């Protein structure tokens, strides 16, 4: 339910949220007057904007957001690009001013390596455990038996008929 | 008066749930048939009580009884009837009432359709289910009472959030809850089996239809929400990796894993303890989702009460049930040794890999969702984890899953021959590679995503078709397909649905075109192969909103294909504007038009998107759900259901 802005801190959030929402949909994301004349530069601006968080909204990039602060940031990104900054310099410029909270893709610095490594790490771990399990099953006695044993079959039939206890 | 009766019925339901929680459990332990037998009528009674409580609240919304705080805050007399009704669950208290209604419904269904389950297991399942209900009744009655009255009833209400006044979203929560809460019955089965100390093939067979049903509802619910986001938010995004979306996606992934591992339990008596663990985790993640949505712990765009007291209460519920179940699991998992023996190359191994991929990808979503909170608590860093992270960390697992899916789906149980499967899949592979090459050659952009997505999607769909053709045997006797078990059809259809969704996502993300400009009346402009003309802009009065409606003519090659009416609406009561995109839906692409603000020096801001294959995303999801329904209607569940009257001719179909 995007666009319904709520803040995490406190009860005034609702009213604030309403205000933001009101400001929000008055203007829509990227406006024609923001667009740079050079399509290549504009494409870079869009790429950068998609990775920067709109600070007053929740989990929206400045590229998607309708809030006025997002518009200011979009214009700032384009100003930096026009001033000759590389993509990295633009992002660094914004992070310097607004903190790493604006980065939708967190860096791998500090303890964040844990975030990035958790998926691949767990996958490898799960693969090892899974392979061990599969190997154990393939080496278990009675390899190659056909379906359920007569005992198992009988038990299952009983269960299906509503075995007591 | 009706309101008070509703409140009273809710309290009675709470009391019944306490009885249903304790008596059958004691009865099953002591083997007292009378105490065990309490469970079924109690489950029915509980359902009837909650249903009447829910009906009472619905009535208050329908007649716009503004003496109720909840109705005053979420409704308005001028609102269309459908949104008066959907307003019942468009808020925290009402949605919790819907939540317990569905909990009770699933409990009652287990009582009504569970006549073939052994009495002790049935009694325990219903008792565990009722304990979950009891916790949520307490939550509602003590922290989130929907029946609170206002001492001075206002003349009119403050209206439901206009973004929620939409047909897609009106039915999104009920489906989502049917899915979320449906997993509770799998949880109950898992815990009951742990108490019972026995998990066998029959258990897998009982638990699988419930998982299927929950997964089907969850699939539809998520698809509805995503479709709503696509047409309502004004730029055609369909997935945002928002914490609340993730909250519904994690149980979906676990439910999908559970679906597959329950097959292994049913057919091969293996993976038992893992399946029990999955059942616990699937519902555990539903509870985590509830916690995330309602605690305000994580910043989310989804508007819901975020009250620390309520958050704490749900946290306790979460910790008690998942913690308790996992402790029980640790103590009892030794009784569930695997029986089946299978080779390294086998359907069983493929399903193990499927489960690893689904569970790990769900875990990645979980870590990404919780990381901002963890980083702030432990490392005092305020940071965000957004879509770019998830796209990078999650997508590879889905790519691998898509690669192995057709092979895994066709390989034999117990001991498979990889070369034979690969040989029969060769045409599918060639087709997928050819299409990939074709779009690679045709596309102008630099994106790899389009070709890869087209390859995966085609590979999965063609793989599903190959699987079905393989069933016709050497003689290619296609009438055999009609006699194929519905579960086999369900499997092929659901897998093909996944492939179609992947095609849609890849097509939309890779080849979307966008155009933003100031358009003057009657001055045409071109985007891609289409020409657009803004014919007029008019003020239109809706039932409870004012609209600025544009009229846009779309032509292709000089021929008119559509006249679209994008709108900007303002809901005066809620003081909130919304955008209503106008979309020309076609099979191969959508044309998506949004109207913006008027400009000082004339003209209107217009945004136009060409979105290739957009509908395939949701069509694929619906096909997946359809596959689930086919599988659910399979003969073996019906045989099991009617086992008392007609004993099955043979036990289990071996394959």
HADDOCK unambig.tbl for C-alpha pairs under 7 A between the chains (distance, minus, plus):
assign (segid A and resid 1 and name CA) (segid B and resid 301 and name CA) 6.15 0.50 0.50
assign (segid A and resid 1 and name CA) (segid B and resid 302 and name CA) 4.89 0.50 0.50
assign (segid A and resid 2 and name CA) (segid B and resid 301 and name CA) 5.27 0.50 0.50
assign (segid A and resid 2 and name CA) (segid B and resid 302 and name CA) 6.43 0.50 0.50
assign (segid A and resid 3 and name CA) (segid B and resid 301 and name CA) 6.61 0.50 0.50
assign (segid A and resid 4 and name CA) (segid B and resid 301 and name CA) 5.82 0.50 0.50
assign (segid A and resid 4 and name CA) (segid B and resid 302 and name CA) 6.50 0.50 0.50
assign (segid A and resid 4 and name CA) (segid B and resid 303 and name CA) 6.02 0.50 0.50
assign (segid A and resid 5 and name CA) (segid B and resid 301 and name CA) 5.71 0.50 0.50
assign (segid A and resid 6 and name CA) (segid B and resid 301 and name CA) 6.47 0.50 0.50
assign (segid A and resid 6 and name CA) (segid B and resid 303 and name CA) 6.47 0.50 0.50
assign (segid A and resid 7 and name CA) (segid B and resid 299 and name CA) 6.91 0.50 0.50
assign (segid A and resid 8 and name CA) (segid B and resid 296 and name CA) 5.93 0.50 0.50
assign (segid A and resid 8 and name CA) (segid B and resid 299 and name CA) 5.87 0.50 0.50
assign (segid A and resid 22 and name CA) (segid B and resid 576 and name CA) 5.68 0.50 0.50
assign (segid A and resid 22 and name CA) (segid B and resid 577 and name CA) 6.63 0.50 0.50
assign (segid A and resid 25 and name CA) (segid B and resid 577 and name CA) 6.03 0.50 0.50
assign (segid A and resid 25 and name CA) (segid B and resid 578 and name CA) 6.45 0.50 0.50
assign (segid A and resid 27 and name CA) (segid B and resid 596 and name CA) 6.83 0.50 0.50
assign (segid A and resid 27 and name CA) (segid B and resid 597 and name CA) 6.60 0.50 0.50
assign (segid A and resid 28 and name CA) (segid B and resid 596 and name CA) 6.40 0.50 0.50
assign (segid A and resid 32 and name CA) (segid B and resid 516 and name CA) 5.88 0.50 0.50
assign (segid A and resid 32 and name CA) (segid B and resid 517 and name CA) 5.06 0.50 0.50
assign (segid A and resid 32 and name CA) (segid B and resid 518 and name CA) 6.47 0.50 0.50
assign (segid A and resid 51 and name CA) (segid B and resid 388 and name CA) 6.83 0.50 0.50
assign (segid A and resid 58 and name CA) (segid B and resid 299 and name CA) 6.20 0.50 0.50
assign (segid A and resid 58 and name CA) (segid B and resid 300 and name CA) 5.49 0.50 0.50
assign (segid A and resid 58 and name CA) (segid B and resid 301 and name CA) 5.02 0.50 0.50
assign (segid A and resid 59 and name CA) (segid B and resid 242 and name CA) 6.40 0.50 0.50
assign (segid A and resid 59 and name CA) (segid B and resid 300 and name CA) 6.65 0.50 0.50
assign (segid A and resid 59 and name CA) (segid B and resid 301 and name CA) 6.77 0.50 0.50
assign (segid A and resid 59 and name CA) (segid B and resid 386 and name CA) 6.68 0.50 0.50
assign (segid A and resid 100 and name CA) (segid B and resid 382 and name CA) 7.00 0.50 0.50
assign (segid A and resid 100 and name CA) (segid B and resid 383 and name CA) 5.56 0.50 0.50
assign (segid A and resid 101 and name CA) (segid B and resid 382 and name CA) 5.56 0.50 0.50
assign (segid A and resid 101 and name CA) (segid B and resid 383 and name CA) 3.99 0.50 0.50
assign (segid A and resid 101 and name CA) (segid B and resid 384 and name CA) 5.23 0.50 0.50
assign (segid A and resid 102 and name CA) (segid B and resid 384 and name CA) 6.79 0.50 0.50
assign (segid A and resid 103 and name CA) (segid B and resid 384 and name CA) 6.11 0.50 0.50
assign (segid A and resid 104 and name CA) (segid B and resid 384 and name CA) 5.34 0.50 0.50
assign (segid A and resid 104 and name CA) (segid B and resid 385 and name CA) 5.24 0.50 0.50
assign (segid A and resid 104 and name CA) (segid B and resid 386 and name CA) 4.39 0.50 0.50
assign (segid A and resid 104 and name CA) (segid B and resid 387 and name CA) 6.74 0.50 0.50
assign (segid A and resid 104 and name CA) (segid B and resid 388 and name CA) 6.46 0.50 0.50
assign (segid A and resid 105 and name CA) (segid B and resid 385 and name CA) 5.78 0.50 0.50
assign (segid A and resid 105 and name CA) (segid B and resid 386 and name CA) 5.90 0.50 0.50
assign (segid A and resid 105 and name CA) (segid B and resid 388 and name CA) 5.33 0.50 0.50
assign (segid A and resid 105 and name CA) (segid B and resid 389 and name CA) 5.01 0.50 0.50
assign (segid A and resid 106 and name CA) (segid B and resid 383 and name CA) 6.97 0.50 0.50
assign (segid A and resid 106 and name CA) (segid B and resid 384 and name CA) 6.39 0.50 0.50
assign (segid A and resid 106 and name CA) (segid B and resid 385 and name CA) 5.96 0.50 0.50
assign (segid A and resid 115 and name CA) (segid B and resid 367 and name CA) 6.83 0.50 0.50
assign (segid A and resid 115 and name CA) (segid B and resid 368 and name CA) 6.99 0.50 0.50
assign (segid A and resid 119 and name CA) (segid B and resid 360 and name CA) 6.64 0.50 0.50
assign (segid A and resid 119 and name CA) (segid B and resid 364 and name CA) 5.28 0.50 0.50
assign (segid A and resid 119 and name CA) (segid B and resid 393 and name CA) 6.99 0.50 0.50
assign (segid A and resid 122 and name CA) (segid B and resid 360 and name CA) 6.65 0.50 0.50
assign (segid A and resid 123 and name CA) (segid B and resid 360 and name CA) 6.01 0.50 0.50
assign (segid A and resid 126 and name CA) (segid B and resid 356 and name CA) 6.26 0.50 0.50
assign (segid A and resid 130 and name CA) (segid B and resid 352 and name CA) 6.72 0.50 0.50
assign (segid A and resid 134 and name CA) (segid B and resid 344 and name CA) 6.05 0.50 0.50
assign (segid A and resid 134 and name CA) (segid B and resid 349 and name CA) 6.35 0.50 0.50
assign (segid A and resid 135 and name CA) (segid B and resid 344 and name CA) 6.46 0.50 0.50
assign (segid A and resid 137 and name CA) (segid B and resid 341 and name CA) 5.14 0.50 0.50
assign (segid A and resid 137 and name CA) (segid B and resid 342 and name CA) 5.86 0.50 0.50
assign (segid A and resid 138 and name CA) (segid B and resid 341 and name CA) 5.75 0.50 0.50
assign (segid A and resid 138 and name CA) (segid B and resid 342 and name CA) 4.95 0.50 0.50
assign (segid A and resid 138 and name CA) (segid B and resid 343 and name CA) 4.60 0.50 0.50
assign (segid A and resid 138 and name CA) (segid B and resid 344 and name CA) 6.21 0.50 0.50
assign (segid A and resid 140 and name CA) (segid B and resid 341 and name CA) 6.28 0.50 0.50
assign (segid A and resid 143 and name CA) (segid B and resid 341 and name CA) 5.63 0.50 0.50
assign (segid A and resid 143 and name CA) (segid B and resid 342 and name CA) 6.82 0.50 0.50
assign (segid A and resid 147 and name CA) (segid B and resid 654 and name CA) 6.27 0.50 0.50
assign (segid A and resid 153 and name CA) (segid B and resid 651 and name CA) 6.70 0.50 0.50
assign (segid A and resid 156 and name CA) (segid B and resid 202 and name CA) 6.48 0.50 0.50
assign (segid A and resid 156 and name CA) (segid B and resid 651 and name CA) 6.90 0.50 0.50
assign (segid A and resid 157 and name CA) (segid B and resid 651 and name CA) 5.51 0.50 0.50
assign (segid A and resid 159 and name CA) (segid B and resid 202 and name CA) 6.73 0.50 0.50
assign (segid A and resid 160 and name CA) (segid B and resid 116 and name CA) 6.58 0.50 0.50
assign (segid A and resid 160 and name CA) (segid B and resid 640 and name CA) 6.17 0.50 0.50
assign (segid A and resid 160 and name CA) (segid B and resid 643 and name CA) 6.19 0.50 0.50
assign (segid A and resid 161 and name CA) (segid B and resid 116 and name CA) 6.63 0.50 0.50
assign (segid A and resid 161 and name CA) (segid B and resid 643 and name CA) 5.34 0.50 0.50
assign (segid A and resid 161 and name CA) (segid B and resid 644 and name CA) 5.71 0.50 0.50
assign (segid A and resid 161 and name CA) (segid B and resid 647 and name CA) 6.62 0.50 0.50
assign (segid A and resid 162 and name CA) (segid B and resid 116 and name CA) 4.81 0.50 0.50
assign (segid A and resid 162 and name CA) (segid B and resid 117 and name CA) 5.90 0.50 0.50
assign (segid A and resid 162 and name CA) (segid B and resid 118 and name CA) 5.63 0.50 0.50
assign (segid A and resid 162 and name CA) (segid B and resid 644 and name CA) 6.92 0.50 0.50
assign (segid A and resid 163 and name CA) (segid B and resid 118 and name CA) 5.85 0.50 0.50
assign (segid A and resid 164 and name CA) (segid B and resid 118 and name CA) 5.68 0.50 0.50
assign (segid A and resid 164 and name CA) (segid B and resid 119 and name CA) 6.75 0.50 0.50
assign (segid A and resid 165 and name CA) (segid B and resid 118 and name CA) 6.09 0.50 0.50
assign (segid A and resid 165 and name CA) (segid B and resid 119 and name CA) 6.53 0.50 0.50
assign (segid A and resid 165 and name CA) (segid B and resid 120 and name CA) 6.09 0.50 0.50
